[in-house]
Amino acid sequence: MSFVEYSDLIQDGDVVIVYMGHNSVMPVKVQHGSQTQTRYGAIRHSSDLIGQRYGSKVTCSKGGWVLVLHPTPELWTVCLPHRTQILYTTDISVITMMLELKPGSVVCESGTGSGSLSHAILRTVAPTGHLHTVEFHEQRAQKVAEEFKEHRVDHLVTVRNQDVCKDGFGVTGVADAVFLDIPSPWDAVGHAKSALKKHGGRLCSFSPCIEQVQRTCEALADHGFQEISTLEVLLRVHDVRTISLPLPDFGPDHSAPSEPRTTEEAPPTATLSPASISIKTTTPPREMPGHTGYLTFATKPRT
């Protein structure tokens, strides 16, 4: 099992995603002889998980069942242990596209946090790319390094515990893209420029406050970055459902030609149209998640 390579069968030591419902998923590390408790009963790792195919339906001890899924960055984002505020798939997808990431890309990131974006970057740059991620908090850096090893992506990432605003990323002239998610990104713009390749690259900064964006844009312009732009991504999910609409009754159609009736024919009976019709439609949400943060993008020109 790896977050960047698909496996067919569950093995001892794998991390699987137990799906109990649309809003109920949890990660489980498979260990021989262990068991995991769910609201549907216990899952015995030796008999219920090891050797089973990913995507299998597993019956728990109380008779209920769950699905055992292969881990992906998207699933990890919704069930990871939160050590910090995290980025979700809506922002992650835009970041990945706007930074022009692809297999083989070298990326510098700070701060690592809970590793939500890190896992998405690793899958995108695999198998030949690399992620250099910097985390200021020592315990968070140690924990995320353990998760990378457990998820078997540690060969694609280097974790450093240092202050990126003072010490930089630990590399120079190697990165195709830089991502900043720190309180004062303007203090790290110079180090980001040094980490990017000489022929240029892309930079993204995530900030929740517009005042941070203003100072970051000023710093980017002072360091010669071009194509500076800021955007905000808002997700609006529509609900697809079936509704019934009443059909109006316009009475008989007098414009249609009528044939003369013989005396033997019975008078015509009125045909009743259905009172309503069922159709599929979408309805917008009454409430939706609002502002998460501003994404500022810029390009380092070729030097």
JOSUL-V892400 format. One record per pair of residues at least 6 apart in sequence whose ideal C-beta (glycine too) atoms are under 7 Angstrom apart, sorted by sequence separation. I is the first residue (numbers start at 1). J is the second residue. D is the distance in Angstrom with one decimal. If there is no record, write none. Layout:
BEGIN
i=I j=J d=D
i=I j=J d=D
END
This chain:
BEGIN
i=1 j=7 d=5.0
i=10 j=16 d=6.0
i=19 j=25 d=5.2
i=36 j=42 d=6.9
i=43 j=49 d=6.7
i=59 j=65 d=4.9
i=60 j=66 d=6.5
i=69 j=75 d=6.4
i=101 j=107 d=6.6
i=112 j=118 d=5.9
i=125 j=131 d=6.6
i=135 j=141 d=3.9
i=148 j=154 d=4.5
i=182 j=188 d=6.4
i=207 j=213 d=5.3
i=18 j=25 d=6.7
i=35 j=42 d=4.8
i=36 j=43 d=4.7
i=58 j=65 d=6.2
i=221 j=228 d=6.5
i=17 j=25 d=5.6
i=18 j=26 d=5.3
i=28 j=36 d=5.1
i=35 j=43 d=6.2
i=57 j=65 d=5.2
i=58 j=66 d=5.5
i=180 j=188 d=5.7
i=220 j=228 d=5.3
i=35 j=44 d=4.8
i=77 j=86 d=6.8
i=109 j=118 d=6.4
i=122 j=131 d=5.7
i=135 j=144 d=6.6
i=148 j=157 d=5.3
i=207 j=216 d=6.5
i=1 j=11 d=6.6
i=17 j=27 d=5.9
i=18 j=28 d=5.3
i=35 j=45 d=6.2
i=48 j=58 d=5.0
i=57 j=67 d=5.9
i=58 j=68 d=5.5
i=121 j=131 d=5.4
i=160 j=170 d=5.1
i=34 j=45 d=4.7
i=77 j=88 d=6.1
i=148 j=159 d=7.0
i=192 j=203 d=5.6
i=205 j=216 d=5.1
i=217 j=228 d=5.6
i=15 j=27 d=5.7
i=16 j=28 d=5.4
i=55 j=67 d=6.8
i=56 j=68 d=5.6
i=77 j=89 d=6.0
i=109 j=121 d=6.8
i=180 j=192 d=6.6
i=1 j=14 d=3.7
i=32 j=45 d=6.5
i=33 j=46 d=5.9
i=118 j=131 d=6.4
i=1 j=15 d=6.5
i=15 j=29 d=5.3
i=16 j=30 d=6.0
i=31 j=45 d=5.8
i=32 j=46 d=5.5
i=54 j=68 d=6.6
i=55 j=69 d=6.3
i=107 j=121 d=5.4
i=145 j=159 d=4.4
i=178 j=192 d=4.2
i=30 j=45 d=5.2
i=43 j=58 d=6.1
i=54 j=69 d=6.4
i=74 j=89 d=5.6
i=118 j=133 d=5.7
i=144 j=159 d=6.3
i=14 j=30 d=4.8
i=52 j=68 d=6.6
i=54 j=70 d=4.1
i=13 j=30 d=6.5
i=43 j=60 d=5.8
i=178 j=195 d=5.9
i=213 j=230 d=5.5
i=12 j=30 d=6.0
i=20 j=38 d=6.1
i=32 j=50 d=6.6
i=42 j=60 d=6.2
i=107 j=125 d=6.3
i=141 j=159 d=5.7
i=164 j=182 d=6.6
i=178 j=196 d=6.1
i=12 j=31 d=6.7
i=20 j=39 d=6.9
i=30 j=49 d=5.2
i=41 j=60 d=3.4
i=42 j=61 d=4.3
i=49 j=68 d=6.4
i=165 j=184 d=6.4
i=10 j=30 d=6.0
i=12 j=32 d=5.0
i=18 j=38 d=6.8
i=20 j=40 d=7.0
i=30 j=50 d=6.3
i=40 j=60 d=4.1
i=41 j=61 d=3.5
i=101 j=121 d=6.6
i=105 j=125 d=4.6
i=141 j=161 d=4.0
i=175 j=195 d=4.6
i=185 j=205 d=4.4
i=41 j=62 d=3.2
i=104 j=125 d=6.7
i=112 j=133 d=4.5
i=174 j=195 d=6.9
i=175 j=196 d=5.1
i=176 j=197 d=6.4
i=38 j=60 d=5.9
i=40 j=62 d=5.4
i=41 j=63 d=6.9
i=95 j=117 d=6.9
i=102 j=124 d=6.9
i=103 j=125 d=6.2
i=109 j=131 d=6.3
i=112 j=134 d=7.0
i=165 j=187 d=4.0
i=169 j=191 d=6.2
i=172 j=194 d=5.3
i=175 j=197 d=6.5
i=185 j=207 d=6.4
i=203 j=225 d=6.7
i=41 j=64 d=6.2
i=101 j=124 d=4.6
i=103 j=126 d=6.5
i=106 j=129 d=6.0
i=110 j=133 d=6.9
i=111 j=134 d=6.6
i=112 j=135 d=3.9
i=138 j=161 d=5.2
i=165 j=188 d=5.0
i=168 j=191 d=3.6
i=172 j=195 d=6.4
i=174 j=197 d=6.6
i=40 j=64 d=2.8
i=96 j=120 d=6.3
i=101 j=125 d=6.1
i=103 j=127 d=6.8
i=104 j=128 d=4.6
i=105 j=129 d=4.6
i=106 j=130 d=5.2
i=107 j=131 d=5.1
i=108 j=132 d=4.7
i=109 j=133 d=4.4
i=110 j=134 d=4.0
i=111 j=135 d=5.1
i=133 j=157 d=6.2
i=135 j=159 d=6.7
i=164 j=188 d=5.0
i=171 j=195 d=5.6
i=173 j=197 d=5.8
i=177 j=201 d=5.6
i=249 j=273 d=6.6
i=40 j=65 d=6.7
i=92 j=117 d=5.7
i=103 j=128 d=6.3
i=104 j=129 d=4.9
i=111 j=136 d=5.9
i=131 j=156 d=6.2
i=173 j=198 d=5.9
i=176 j=201 d=5.1
i=177 j=202 d=4.7
i=178 j=203 d=4.7
i=179 j=204 d=5.0
i=180 j=205 d=4.4
i=181 j=206 d=4.5
i=40 j=66 d=6.3
i=103 j=129 d=6.2
i=130 j=156 d=6.0
i=131 j=157 d=4.4
i=132 j=158 d=5.1
i=133 j=159 d=5.6
i=134 j=160 d=4.9
i=135 j=161 d=5.9
i=168 j=194 d=6.5
i=169 j=195 d=4.6
i=175 j=201 d=6.0
i=247 j=273 d=5.8
i=86 j=113 d=6.4
i=113 j=140 d=6.9
i=129 j=156 d=6.9
i=136 j=163 d=5.5
i=164 j=191 d=6.2
i=168 j=195 d=6.8
i=185 j=212 d=6.8
i=247 j=274 d=6.1
i=38 j=66 d=6.3
i=86 j=114 d=4.9
i=92 j=120 d=4.9
i=96 j=124 d=5.6
i=112 j=140 d=6.8
i=134 j=162 d=6.0
i=247 j=275 d=6.6
i=84 j=113 d=4.0
i=87 j=116 d=5.3
i=112 j=141 d=6.6
i=115 j=144 d=4.7
i=186 j=215 d=4.5
i=246 j=275 d=6.4
i=247 j=276 d=6.2
i=83 j=113 d=6.7
i=84 j=114 d=5.3
i=86 j=116 d=4.1
i=87 j=117 d=4.8
i=126 j=156 d=5.9
i=134 j=164 d=4.6
i=186 j=216 d=4.9
i=189 j=219 d=4.3
i=193 j=223 d=5.2
i=246 j=276 d=5.0
i=247 j=277 d=5.8
i=83 j=114 d=4.8
i=122 j=153 d=4.9
i=125 j=156 d=7.0
i=185 j=216 d=4.9
i=189 j=220 d=5.8
i=245 j=276 d=6.2
i=82 j=114 d=5.7
i=112 j=144 d=5.2
i=115 j=147 d=6.0
i=244 j=276 d=4.5
i=245 j=277 d=5.7
i=16 j=49 d=6.7
i=186 j=219 d=3.8
i=190 j=223 d=6.2
i=244 j=277 d=7.0
i=80 j=114 d=5.6
i=122 j=156 d=5.1
i=189 j=223 d=5.4
i=244 j=278 d=5.2
i=245 j=279 d=6.4
i=80 j=115 d=6.8
i=122 j=157 d=6.2
i=134 j=169 d=5.7
i=80 j=116 d=6.3
i=242 j=278 d=5.6
i=243 j=279 d=6.4
i=132 j=169 d=5.4
i=12 j=50 d=5.7
i=132 j=170 d=6.6
i=242 j=280 d=5.9
i=243 j=281 d=5.5
i=10 j=49 d=5.1
i=11 j=50 d=6.7
i=77 j=116 d=4.8
i=118 j=157 d=7.0
i=132 j=171 d=5.5
i=10 j=50 d=5.9
i=240 j=280 d=6.5
i=241 j=281 d=6.9
i=10 j=51 d=6.7
i=9 j=51 d=6.1
i=10 j=52 d=5.2
i=240 j=282 d=5.3
i=241 j=283 d=6.7
i=9 j=52 d=7.0
i=76 j=119 d=5.3
i=239 j=282 d=6.5
i=9 j=53 d=6.1
i=10 j=54 d=6.4
i=238 j=282 d=4.0
i=239 j=283 d=5.1
i=8 j=53 d=6.0
i=238 j=283 d=6.5
i=8 j=54 d=6.7
i=20 j=66 d=5.1
i=73 j=119 d=4.1
i=238 j=284 d=5.7
i=239 j=285 d=6.9
i=7 j=54 d=6.9
i=19 j=66 d=6.1
i=73 j=120 d=4.2
i=112 j=159 d=6.7
i=18 j=66 d=5.3
i=19 j=67 d=4.1
i=236 j=284 d=6.6
i=237 j=285 d=6.3
i=236 j=285 d=6.7
i=18 j=68 d=6.1
i=19 j=69 d=5.4
i=25 j=75 d=6.4
i=73 j=123 d=5.4
i=16 j=68 d=5.1
i=17 j=69 d=4.3
i=27 j=79 d=5.4
i=236 j=288 d=5.5
i=16 j=69 d=6.8
i=25 j=78 d=6.1
i=26 j=79 d=5.5
i=17 j=71 d=5.4
i=25 j=79 d=4.7
i=110 j=164 d=4.1
i=235 j=289 d=6.8
i=16 j=71 d=6.8
i=15 j=71 d=5.5
i=83 j=140 d=5.3
i=10 j=68 d=6.7
i=17 j=75 d=4.7
i=110 j=169 d=6.9
i=232 j=291 d=6.7
i=83 j=143 d=6.7
i=108 j=169 d=4.4
i=17 j=79 d=6.5
i=117 j=179 d=7.0
i=232 j=294 d=5.6
i=233 j=295 d=6.9
i=7 j=70 d=6.9
i=108 j=171 d=6.8
i=6 j=70 d=6.2
i=230 j=294 d=5.3
i=231 j=295 d=5.5
i=230 j=295 d=6.8
i=230 j=296 d=4.6
i=108 j=175 d=4.5
i=3 j=71 d=5.7
i=106 j=174 d=5.3
i=107 j=175 d=6.3
i=113 j=181 d=6.8
i=229 j=297 d=5.4
i=106 j=175 d=5.1
i=107 j=176 d=6.7
i=1 j=71 d=7.0
i=3 j=73 d=6.5
i=106 j=176 d=5.3
i=107 j=177 d=5.0
i=108 j=178 d=4.7
i=109 j=179 d=4.7
i=110 j=180 d=6.0
i=111 j=181 d=5.9
i=228 j=298 d=4.6
i=105 j=176 d=4.6
i=111 j=182 d=5.5
i=227 j=298 d=6.3
i=105 j=177 d=6.4
i=107 j=179 d=6.8
i=110 j=182 d=5.8
i=226 j=298 d=7.0
i=227 j=299 d=4.4
i=225 j=298 d=4.0
i=226 j=299 d=5.1
i=225 j=299 d=6.4
i=225 j=300 d=5.8
i=226 j=301 d=5.4
i=101 j=177 d=6.2
i=100 j=177 d=7.0
i=224 j=301 d=6.7
i=99 j=177 d=4.1
i=110 j=188 d=6.7
i=220 j=298 d=4.7
i=217 j=296 d=6.4
i=99 j=179 d=7.0
i=216 j=296 d=5.6
i=213 j=294 d=4.9
i=213 j=296 d=5.7
i=95 j=179 d=6.6
i=210 j=294 d=6.6
i=208 j=293 d=4.6
i=207 j=293 d=6.0
i=108 j=195 d=4.8
i=206 j=293 d=5.0
i=207 j=294 d=5.4
i=206 j=295 d=5.9
i=207 j=296 d=7.0
i=204 j=295 d=6.1
i=205 j=296 d=4.5
i=204 j=296 d=6.9
i=204 j=297 d=5.3
i=203 j=297 d=6.9
i=202 j=297 d=6.7
i=203 j=298 d=4.8
i=202 j=299 d=5.8
i=203 j=300 d=6.7
i=200 j=299 d=6.5
i=201 j=300 d=5.2
i=200 j=300 d=4.8
i=200 j=301 d=5.6
i=100 j=202 d=5.8
i=200 j=302 d=4.6
i=99 j=202 d=4.7
i=199 j=302 d=5.0
i=196 j=300 d=4.8
i=99 j=204 d=5.6
i=198 j=303 d=5.4
i=98 j=204 d=6.5
i=193 j=300 d=6.0
i=95 j=204 d=5.5
i=3 j=119 d=5.7
i=4 j=122 d=6.1
i=3 j=122 d=6.7
i=4 j=123 d=5.0
i=87 j=206 d=6.9
i=3 j=123 d=6.3
i=4 j=126 d=4.0
i=15 j=150 d=6.2
i=15 j=151 d=6.1
i=94 j=233 d=5.4
i=91 j=233 d=5.6
i=90 j=233 d=5.4
i=90 j=235 d=4.6
i=3 j=151 d=4.7
i=2 j=151 d=6.9
i=4 j=153 d=5.8
i=2 j=152 d=4.2
i=3 j=153 d=5.3
i=1 j=152 d=6.8
i=2 j=153 d=6.4
i=98 j=297 d=5.2
i=95 j=295 d=6.6
i=91 j=292 d=6.3
i=94 j=295 d=6.4
i=91 j=295 d=6.6
END
